[in-house]
Amino acid sequence: RWLDKNEDDGQIVRELVPAGESPLLKSESSLGKKKDVSYHISVKTGDIPGASSDSKVFIKLYGEKADSSKEPLLVSDNDLGNYFERGRVDEFTLDMMDIGKINRILIGHDNVGLRSGWFLASVQITVPVQGRQYMFPCNRWLDKDEADGRVEVEVYPSEILPTEKLINYEVSVVTGDVRAAGTNAKVFMQIYGEAGKTELIILENRSNNFERGATDIFKREAADVGKIYKIRIGHDGTGIGDGWFLESVTLKRLAATAK
């Protein structure tokens, strides 16, 4: 039905209850260990002259269960344009297999570009499904012409802090195939369950979401609310063509397995 001030009953936020629990949802939950885990990585460049770098930076994580491959840090979450500038923090999300508790990291760069040398202050990695935040102080040059000349370094965590443990939800949103069904407004949802409710979850990514007849899929980390009994979904009514015809929402709970 419509979520539109000028259609139907004029409501732009609705509460929806499940039409049923799909066997697919149960199987997805039981196979949770095979699902990706999100690693939120904050990289701080030192605030000293010449600290910034134009090189491509990579990171490798070593864990109790497995090691990741060398992963390039190419597209930041906070989208600051030029990355690894003096005194700044760049944030990245890597979706990878569950490697368990992180023991150490390898971080470095390809030493390409006019300003290839880099002064790395620190790395912070937050893993919501583990409920852990890892702190990796570095405070050293990764530069062929500075210190020991190395452009990559292994770093061990100085501390591991407990954080709120979250789980992954996969949200599939189908916009109706009717005239003017799509919306440019900001869409949000909240999940209600036997153990409480999640924070407001914003549903957006880098593509043009909620177009007529389209299915948009989002993976979001949020509190484990137990058995789900309803969701609240709506939009903020902003932008040209804000009205939206919502066909359906499918919610998958991806079980966390990290200990």
Phi, psi and omega in degrees: 000172183285143164243087193204129180299337185252009180228157174056231181265007176082003181279141176245004173227132181226151171261132181239139176249153185296142173278350181155165179257117183287143173302330179300320180297320180295318181291324177299318182295317183290338179263018185306328183297340181271352184279158180294149173249137179269128176248115182265116190245121177250121184247120181255124175272140183296155180259064177225159182303133177077012186290329187288160183220146174258003181286165173275127183260143177230163176218147174230134181252135176250122184236174179296323184268326185193173174245148175278170169278176174288117185252124177288141176262090191253320185237113185275156177285325182269357167046062183271008181086247176294129182267161173058047176271156183308127174075007185255161175246123176254136185244135182225153172238125175248126175262114185221179176293163178284112181261003181078199180298133182280127179267322180196170176229157167244126180225143181186193181215172186271000176060033179249141178117164182295319178248075186277327181298149187216136173255108182268121179277307184194164174229136175237130179238124178248130180239093186302323181288343173270338188070036182226148172232128184253135179248125180238095176285142180233297176050057180206160175282138165245088194202129179301332187255010181230151175050237184269004175079004180280147177246007171215153185210145172269135181230137178257150181291135177278331176202154177236117186256141174285139175230174178298129180277126182243167173236166179268133170244139172252124184245119176252121184244123179255121174272138184298155179261061177232165184300134177062028183289329186287161180223150173255002180287166178276122183262140179223163175210163176222141182251131180246133179216183183297334183260008179131203181226158178277168167294171174296128182252119178276130180257096176203153170214200190279350181268174178276099188277163170060046173272157181308128176075005186266155171248122179250133183242130181232142170250124183228143175265132180203172182298148175281111184262008181075209180297127185275131177244345173193164169233157173243124183224144180186192178218170187269002175072017182261160175089164177284134182068051184280337181301147187218134173256107183267122180276306182196162174229130174245129184242122176247136178258117183262112189296138175276141181236351183296136180263000000 
